[in-house]
Each structure stands twice: as C-alpha cells, then as structure tokens.
Amino acid sequence: MNIFEWLKTVKKHFIFEPGYFRLSGNPLVYFLRQGNIVAHFIDRVKFRVFPKFCITPRFPTHIDIESASNCQMKCPMCYTTYLEPGKKGIMKFDLYKRIIDQAIEGKSYSVKISWRGEPLLNNRILDMVKYAKESGVKEVAMLSNGELLTSELAEQLVDAGLDWISFSADGLGEVYEKIRAPAKFHETVDKVAHMKNYRDKRGLKKPLIRVQSILSAIKNDPDAFLEAWENIADRVNCIADEARDLELMEMNHDPGYLCPTPWARMTIAHDGKVHQCKVDYDRKKVMGDANEQSLYEIWHGESFSSLRNAFKQQTALKNYAACNLCTDNVLTEERSIKINGRELQVGKFKGILDVVEDGQVVSQSGRRPKAFVSSPSGDE
C-alpha cells in the first residue's frame, strides 16, 4: 500500500455520519454557539475518536432517552408507524430522574430526550428539560416533528434551557404534507419561526434550531427548501433516505464497518429497557433494564462487551439482527445536487428506496416491518 492509498484509508476511517449533509450554517460558528467549549471539545473526542480505537469510556458520553415512543404521524419511511402498540408508551418521570441522576454521576456530556416517537406527547417534557439542566447536564436536546408545538410551548422550551432542537421537515408544500400528515407546511414554518424570534428577543443563543429533510424530498429544488428555512434555522440539513428497522432488498452492508455506538452512547426506551442502539427500533436485543440495574452496570456488562467484540471481530452482521437492518453501515452511492449555485456532494444508501420520486411520495408497500423475526442473539 502506497502513501496515497494509506491516506485514503485513514480518511475513510474518520468520516462521521456519511448520510448527513449540511445545506447551511457555518460549522465553526455552530460549534462555538453551543458553548462549554473545552468540555464540548473533550466530549467530541470521546464521541468521535474513542470508538475508532475501540476505547470504552467509563460511562457513555451521550444517552438517548425516549420520553415517548408514541407519534401522531405515520411517516412512510419510519418504523414507528408500524411499531406494535404494546411497545409504545410514555416514560414515567421517576424513571427519567433516575436516569438523569446517574448520567450526572457518570459525567455524561449530553442527553437527547427523544427517540422513536414525538417527545411533545409527554406532558412532563418541560419538567424533563428543566430537571436535566438544573441537575447539570451540559447539553439537552430533542428531535421533533413540530406539529404539536404551540407558541406558549415554544417559549417555555426556550425558558427551560433546551440546548438544541431538530425539526424533521421533509420537503415543501404538498410533499411535506403527505409525508408529515397531519402537519401543514406553512404552519410548521410559523411555529419554528416563533421559537427563533422569542429566543432572539430574549437575547439568548439557545436553543440552536436545526431543520432537516430526507434528500429525495428536496432534490428537485433544494434552493426552495433552503430559502424557506435559512433565515429561521441555525442549520439546515438533508439526510440520505433511510429505512429504520424495515426489511429491504439488496441492502449492501459493509462487513468491516466499526460502529461507534457501543463505545459512545446508550439508548433507553420509554419503559427503561436499554436497546442495542438507536437503530434497534423493534427491540431485537435488550442490553439491560434501567429500572433494575445501574447504567454503569449495563454499560460494562456482558451484553455491551459482546457487542463490542462482535464489531472488532467483524461478526456483528452474523450475530445481531438490528445490524442487518441498519443503514449506518450500508455502502453509499455518490450523488450531487446544486444549491445556491454550488455543487454539493451527497450520498445514497445502496438498496434504500427513495421516499419521493419525480415530486411524488412513493408507496413504501415493498417494505415491511421485521417485528416477528427473531434476533440471532436473543431478545432478552
């Protein structure tokens, strides 16, 4: 191997989140506005670099906490649309406090209080933000579809100290409203704009606001999407179309992929069950139970150790069902789109169907949930 081939290999090894593409927002400015500069930099090293060298920190640097697994939308590309009713629910506040208390003790840098469902369905969501911030969590975030956001709630989230929020807004107009029913595009824009205006009126830098769409929903006119959001959102992203935990044909997984998740983050469902990762929507593998075990015990337990070893030995695809349904380790095809006169290189996951083709939302009937497929490594 010559020096150029070696450098190419090293560069590939340090590519983060190949399915995410920034349409606007200076990354350095965005980083600085997040604050806690030194602590944040150290966290980024732990979050991004440690996994590349299989270094296990004492405690997960980030925890995904599912405040709600319910959702009022039925987006075609999301497994939550098909999730069995028995696996849906709202996290109890006592369990949430137990998790946050341990996150503080373990010095986790950040928590995201959302996962499969819509967090605004949890009527204690404001208390969740406040408790985490008052307890000392450096970064508290959430993902939302924004449909349940009211002017009052937007202001309360700002006042509560939320650090960042990402709104999923796939496409414009009719495309958006078909994917994200029952939301209306102009109403969502107005709601997010109100949050931004209130934040700015108070002279605050947070919450940072991100808006993102799946690539296929905007590829025909990315300029229009950017124009709708660039004066409202601090960052506008698009992501390669995904198919979370759905059975697809011709998924082309990279057998040598080293997933960073087992060395950096923990995902806790609304009922306290710790799932294998954020992609394990259907609970193919339970790593522990936060109701009965400490997070430290789970993090250093046999289940996480076995998962880490599986990636080091390149046997994860063989032994873990969720890995076979994950798009994070699917080889990509290159694409390019023109936005504001510049060409942006983006990617497409091989074997993943576009949700939108020729401006029309395509039926995803060819996809089906794998809810009843047993995991090679067992459910419990």
MOFEN-V660936 format. One record per pair of residues at least 12 apart in sequence whose ideal C-beta (glycine too) atoms are under 6 Angstrom apart, sorted by the first residue. I is the first residue (numbers start at 0). GAP is how many residues later the second one is. D is the distance in whole Angstrom. If there is no record, write none. Layout:
# MOFEN-V660936
i = (I I)
gap = (GAP GAP)
d = (D D)
This chain:
# MOFEN-V660936
i = (15 17 17 18 18 19 19 20 20 21 22 22 23 23 23 24 24 29 32 35 38 42 42 45 46 46 49 50 50 50 55 58 59 59 59 59 60 60 61 61 62 62 62 62 63 63 63 63 64 64 64 64 65 65 65 66 66 66 66 66 66 67 67 67 67 67 68 68 68 68 68 69 69 69 70 70 72 74 75 76 78 78 78 78 79 79 81 88 89 90 92 94 95 98 99 99 99 101 103 103 108 109 110 110 110 111 112 112 113 113 115 117 118 119 119 125 125 128 128 129 132 138 139 139 140 140 141 142 143 144 145 145 145 146 148 150 153 153 154 157 157 161 162 162 163 163 164 165 166 166 168 168 169 169 169 170 170 170 171 171 172 174 174 177 178 191 192 195 195 207 208 208 209 210 210 210 211 211 212 213 213 213 214 214 214 214 215 215 215 215 216 217 218 219 221 221 222 239 239 239 240 240 240 241 242 243 244 244 244 245 246 246 247 249 250 250 251 251 251 251 252 252 252 253 253 254 256 257 258 260 261 261 261 267 271 271 271 272 272 273 273 273 275 278 278 279 281 283 283 283 284 284 285 286 286 318 318 319 320 320 326 329 329 330 331 331 332 332 334)
gap = (32 314 329 220 221 217 219 217 325 215 203 213 202 206 212 209 210 205 172 102 99 18 66 15 14 217 213 209 212 213 207 47 48 205 206 239 48 203 48 203 40 45 48 203 48 51 203 214 34 46 48 203 49 203 204 24 46 52 55 58 61 22 49 51 53 54 19 20 47 48 201 18 47 51 46 47 72 104 288 278 165 166 167 202 36 37 287 181 32 179 31 177 32 191 31 32 35 193 31 32 29 29 21 26 29 29 15 29 28 29 165 27 23 24 28 30 34 31 33 30 28 24 22 23 22 23 23 23 23 23 21 42 45 36 42 43 40 41 43 40 41 45 43 44 43 44 42 44 25 44 42 44 43 44 47 42 46 47 52 53 12 42 181 183 182 40 39 13 36 26 24 25 25 18 22 25 25 27 25 25 27 141 23 25 26 131 25 138 139 140 139 20 118 139 115 117 116 107 108 109 111 113 114 85 109 37 36 37 80 121 121 123 103 101 79 100 78 79 98 99 64 76 77 75 77 59 72 53 52 16 42 45 46 22 17 18 19 13 16 13 14 24 46 43 47 42 89 37 38 91 90 92 94 16 17 57 58 57 54 55 22 19 20 19 15 17 15 17 13)
d = (6 6 6 5 4 6 5 5 5 6 5 4 6 5 4 6 3 6 5 5 6 6 4 5 5 5 6 3 4 5 6 3 6 5 4 6 5 6 5 4 6 6 5 5 5 5 4 5 6 6 5 5 4 5 5 5 5 4 4 6 6 5 4 6 4 5 5 6 5 4 5 5 5 5 5 5 6 6 4 5 5 4 6 4 5 6 4 5 5 4 5 5 6 6 6 5 5 5 5 5 5 4 6 6 6 5 5 5 4 5 6 6 5 6 4 5 5 4 5 5 4 5 6 5 6 5 5 5 6 5 5 5 6 4 5 5 5 4 5 6 5 4 5 6 5 4 5 4 6 5 5 6 5 5 4 6 3 6 6 6 6 5 6 5 6 6 5 6 5 5 5 5 5 5 4 5 4 6 5 6 5 6 5 6 6 6 5 4 5 4 5 6 6 6 5 4 6 5 6 5 5 5 5 5 6 6 4 5 5 4 5 5 6 4 6 4 6 5 4 5 6 5 6 5 5 6 4 5 6 4 6 5 5 5 6 4 4 5 6 4 5 5 5 6 4 4 5 4 4 4 5 5 5 4 6 5 5 6 4 6 5 4 6 5 4 6 5 6 5)
